[in-house]
Amino acid sequence: MKKIPFNKNTVFSILLAVVVVTIINRVTPPYVDDVFNVVVSKNRTTITDIHQVRYIEMRKIVKLDHLNLAEKNRFRHPKMGDIGYSGDFFVDIDAPFLVKKPGDYVFYLGSDDGFVFSVDGKKICEWTHDRPLTTDICHVNLSAGDHTFKLVYFQGYGNAGLTMSYAFAADGTQYVAGDNSRYLEF
């Protein structure tokens, strides 16, 4: 058996390489595909209803790949981390999508607190007040071609979360909003 010679320079070089890789990993920001522009607006006053007057204190735009924002009971993305404020904020998402197969669709909207979901300017479903994370089932018939959905959400206080998935009703397979399928493309 042959021995591999280790000297101080070899050991130091290996340790230095590990440290450099670790530092680069820590300073490189997380990245996800740019599918949705999520506008998060901090309100100056307590929010108790989705339709109440807004008094916006500050706003930020976050680009996300999926609408699965209910990680650890927070308004949190699996890769991007916390993207909301500690409480009393609104979220506005306007997004185009392409319907490849016309027919009846089911959208599953999970929210902790309230939301309004519209497709092509027509309100499909809503929950206007506070609640724990609960999923509403929203049905809509869609023609083939380009469409737009608007999702408005609010978080008052406490736990937070927003999720959206969809299914072609005849199939029933659920896809997270942002995942393209043979039925919809974002």
N, C-alpha and C positions, 0 to 999 in steps of 0.2 A: 504494500500500500504506500502510495506516495503522499508525502506531507506537503500541504500548501503553506508556503512561507508567509507569515503575517509580521509586518513591522509596524512601527508607530504611524507612519505615513498612510499605510493602507487602511488601518483602523480609523484614523482621523478622517480620511477621505470618505469612507462609508458613512460615518456618523454625520459628517457635513452634508452629504447628499440627502440623508434622511431628514435632517433639519430643514434644508432648502425645500424639499417636496412638501413637508408639513406646512411651512410658512406660505408657500404658493397656494396650497389647498385652502388655508384659512382666509387669505385675503382676496381670493377670487370670489366675486359675488355669485349667488345662485342664479341660474338661468332656466327659463321655461319658454316654450314657443309662444309667440305673440298672437293669441286667438281672440281674447276678450280685453277690451279697455274697461276697467272697473274704476269708477269714480267714487271715492270714499270722502264724504263731507261731514266734518265734525260740527255738530249743532251746539249753539250757545245755551240752549234751554233743554229741559228734560223732554224726551220724546215718548209719547204714549199712544200715538195714532199715526198710521202711514200717511194720512191726508192732512196732517196739521201743517201750519205755516212753518217754513224753515228759516232759521236764523243762523246762517253758516259762518263759522268762525275761521275754519281753514279747510283746505281741500287737497287731495292728492289723487293721482292717477296711477293705477297699478296694472301692468299687463300680465295676463294669466293665460294658462293653457287649458284649464278645466275649471268648472264651477263645483268644486268639492271643498267647501270652506267651513268645515265643522270639526276641525281637529282639536282634540283635548278640550272640548266645550268652549272653544274660543273661535273667533273669526280668523281662521288660520289656514294657510295653504301648506300642503305636505312638504314642499321644497322651499317656498318663499318665507315661511314662518308667519308671524302675526302681521296682518295687513290692515287691520282696523284700528280704531282708537279704543280706549278703555271702556267707553260707553257713550250713549247719545250720539249716534252717527247714522247717516243715510248712505245707501249705496245705489248707484244708478248704472245699469248695464244696457246699452243698446247694441245689438249685434245682428249682422246679416247671417242668413243661413240658406242653403240650397236644399230643396226637397227633390230627391231623385225619384221617389215612388209616391204618387198621390194616394191619399186615403186618410183613415182615422189614425191619429197619433195620441199618445198619452204622455204628458209631461208630469214628472214627479218633482214637486217643489217642497223641499224641507227648509223650515225656517224657525229660528228662535231670535226673533220676535216676528213682526209683520212683514208682508210683501204684497205687491201687485204684479201680476204677470199678464202681458199683452202680446198678441201676435198681429202684425200689420195694423196696429192702432186699435184693435178690438180687445177689450179686457176679457181674459179667459178665466182667471180665478184670482182670489185675494184673501188675505187674512189681515185685518186692519189693526189689531191690538197686540199686546204682550202675550207670550205663551212660551212654554218650553219647546225644545226642538221637536217638531211634528211635521209629517209629510202630508201634503195635499195632493190629490190626484186630479189632474186637469186634462180634459178631453178637447181636441180640436180636429176638424177635418181640414187637410191642407192639399192644395193643388200642386202639381209639379212646378218647379221654378224657384225664383228668388223670393225670399220673405225676410222679415225683420222681427226680432222679438225685443221687448223692453221688459226688464226686470228691475223693480224698485224694491228696496229692502230697508228696514230700519232696525237698529239695535238700541234698546233703552238702557238697561243695566243688567248686571249678572252675566250668566252664560250666554254665549252667542253662537250662531252658526247659520250657514246658508248652503244648500245643496240643490243641484238641478240635474235630473237625468231624463231620458226620453225612451220611448219604445214605439215601434210601429204596432198598432193595436192587434193586428192579426197574427203577428209573430210573438210579441210579448217579451223579447230579449231587451233588457235595459242597457243603455249606454250613458255614460256620464257626459253632460254637455261639454263639448270640446272634442270629444271622440267622434271621428267620422265613422260612418257605417254605410251599408249599401242603401240606406234610406235617407239619411241627412248628411250634409257636409257643412262644416263651419269655416 
